[in-house]
Amino acid sequence: MAVLLMLHVVGAVLFLGNIITAAFWKIIAERSGDLPHLSRTARNVMLADYAFTLPGIVLLIATGFAMAAKAGYPLHEWNWMTASLALFALSGVVWGAVLIPAQRCMMQESAAAAHGRIPLSARYRQASRRWDVFGTFVILLPLVVLYLMLNKPF
């Protein structure tokens, strides 16, 4: 069980660490006004999702279910575990349905602006605002899950 718990914590660090730092680097790059830097950052945020966020998700899900099974937690009734799973799933749906398309748009639009030496488009700004709003939501949900995991309130 100790190995599973350690891998679960590693998954949480990869997942939470990357989603929080991605927001930080995006904000810094946008504030810089340096379009080539912004374009690289948009591309690297997406790359970091594949390198860190996805492996974190896989570790969290695999080890979480394994530990729940070993501990005998019921997954067919409402408790801190099923609430956590529901919130984690909701964050995944928002990530897939809103954040990834917004990231792709920001990558394309920032690359076009950087290469053409033109200002960022309204399309970029709209995708960026959508990413900011829903990204904040997707950061808060896993933090609530973390609270539930640590405190097991019900």
C-alpha positions as CSV (number, residue, x, y, z in Angstrom):
1,M,0.0,0.0,0.0
2,A,2.9,2.4,0.7
3,V,4.2,2.1,-2.9
4,L,0.7,2.8,-4.2
5,L,0.4,5.8,-1.9
6,M,3.8,7.1,-3.0
7,L,2.8,6.8,-6.7
8,H,-0.5,8.5,-6.0
9,V,1.3,11.4,-4.4
10,V,3.7,11.6,-7.4
11,G,0.7,11.7,-9.7
12,A,-0.9,14.5,-7.7
13,V,2.3,16.5,-7.8
14,L,2.7,16.0,-11.5
15,F,-1.0,16.9,-12.1
16,L,-1.4,19.8,-9.8
17,G,2.1,21.2,-10.3
18,N,1.7,21.3,-14.0
19,I,-1.7,22.8,-14.2
20,I,-0.7,25.6,-11.7
21,T,2.6,26.3,-13.3
22,A,1.1,26.3,-16.8
23,A,-1.2,29.2,-15.8
24,F,1.8,31.1,-14.3
25,W,3.9,30.7,-17.5
26,K,1.0,31.8,-19.7
27,I,0.3,34.9,-17.7
28,I,4.1,35.8,-17.7
29,A,4.3,35.3,-21.4
30,E,1.2,37.4,-22.2
31,R,2.4,40.2,-20.0
32,S,5.8,40.2,-21.7
33,G,4.4,41.3,-25.0
34,D,7.1,39.3,-26.7
35,L,5.1,37.4,-29.4
36,P,7.8,34.7,-30.2
37,H,8.1,34.0,-26.5
38,L,4.3,33.8,-26.2
39,S,4.1,31.4,-29.1
40,R,6.8,29.2,-27.6
41,T,5.0,29.3,-24.2
42,A,1.7,28.4,-25.7
43,R,3.3,25.4,-27.5
44,N,5.2,24.3,-24.4
45,V,2.1,24.5,-22.2
46,M,0.5,22.0,-24.5
47,L,3.7,19.8,-24.5
48,A,3.8,19.9,-20.7
49,D,0.2,18.7,-20.5
50,Y,1.3,15.6,-22.5
51,A,4.5,15.2,-20.5
52,F,3.3,15.8,-17.0
53,T,-0.5,16.3,-16.7
54,L,-1.5,13.1,-18.6
55,P,1.0,10.8,-16.7
56,G,-0.2,12.4,-13.5
57,I,-3.8,11.6,-14.4
58,V,-2.9,8.0,-15.2
59,L,-1.1,7.6,-11.9
60,L,-3.9,9.2,-9.9
61,I,-6.6,7.1,-11.5
62,A,-4.7,3.8,-11.4
63,T,-3.4,4.1,-7.9
64,G,-6.6,5.6,-6.6
65,F,-8.7,2.8,-7.7
66,A,-6.1,0.2,-6.6
67,M,-6.0,1.7,-3.1
68,A,-9.8,2.1,-2.9
69,A,-10.1,-1.6,-3.8
70,K,-7.5,-2.7,-1.2
71,A,-9.1,-0.5,1.5
72,G,-12.6,-1.7,0.7
73,Y,-14.0,1.8,0.0
74,P,-17.4,1.5,-1.6
75,L,-17.6,3.2,-5.0
76,H,-21.3,2.6,-5.4
77,E,-22.5,5.1,-2.7
78,W,-22.0,8.8,-2.1
79,N,-18.9,9.5,0.0
80,W,-15.7,11.5,-0.1
81,M,-14.2,9.1,-2.6
82,T,-17.1,9.2,-5.1
83,A,-17.4,13.0,-4.7
84,S,-13.7,13.2,-5.5
85,L,-14.1,11.0,-8.5
86,A,-17.0,13.1,-9.8
87,L,-15.1,16.4,-9.3
88,F,-12.0,14.9,-10.9
89,A,-14.0,13.7,-13.9
90,L,-15.7,17.1,-14.2
91,S,-12.3,18.8,-14.4
92,G,-11.3,16.3,-17.1
93,V,-14.4,17.1,-19.1
94,V,-13.8,20.8,-18.9
95,W,-10.1,20.3,-19.8
96,G,-11.0,18.2,-22.9
97,A,-14.0,20.2,-24.0
98,V,-12.7,23.8,-23.4
99,L,-9.1,24.1,-22.4
100,I,-7.5,21.9,-25.0
101,P,-9.3,23.6,-27.9
102,A,-8.5,27.0,-26.4
103,Q,-4.8,26.1,-26.1
104,R,-4.7,24.9,-29.7
105,C,-6.3,28.2,-30.8
106,M,-3.8,30.2,-28.7
107,M,-0.9,28.2,-30.2
108,Q,-2.1,28.8,-33.8
109,E,-2.9,32.5,-33.3
110,S,0.3,33.4,-31.3
111,A,2.4,31.6,-33.9
112,A,0.7,33.5,-36.7
113,A,1.2,36.8,-34.9
114,A,4.8,36.0,-34.1
115,H,5.7,35.0,-37.7
116,G,3.7,37.7,-39.3
117,R,4.8,40.4,-36.8
118,I,1.2,41.4,-36.3
119,P,-0.8,42.0,-33.1
120,L,-2.6,39.2,-31.4
121,S,-6.0,38.6,-32.9
122,A,-9.4,38.9,-31.3
123,R,-9.6,35.1,-31.7
124,Y,-6.5,34.7,-29.5
125,R,-7.8,37.0,-26.9
126,Q,-11.2,35.2,-26.8
127,A,-9.5,31.8,-26.4
128,S,-7.2,33.2,-23.8
129,R,-10.0,34.6,-21.7
130,R,-11.9,31.3,-22.0
131,W,-8.7,29.5,-20.9
132,D,-8.3,31.8,-17.9
133,V,-11.8,31.4,-16.7
134,F,-12.2,27.7,-17.2
135,G,-8.6,27.1,-16.3
136,T,-9.2,28.7,-12.9
137,F,-12.2,26.4,-12.4
138,V,-10.1,23.4,-13.4
139,I,-7.4,24.3,-10.9
140,L,-9.9,24.8,-8.1
141,L,-11.7,21.5,-8.6
142,P,-8.6,19.3,-8.0
143,L,-7.8,21.4,-5.0
144,V,-11.2,20.6,-3.6
145,V,-10.5,16.9,-4.4
146,L,-7.2,17.2,-2.6
147,Y,-9.0,18.6,0.5
148,L,-11.5,15.7,0.3
149,M,-8.7,13.1,0.0
150,L,-6.8,14.5,2.9
151,N,-9.7,15.1,5.3
152,K,-12.3,12.4,4.2
153,P,-15.1,14.5,5.7
154,F,-18.0,12.1,4.8
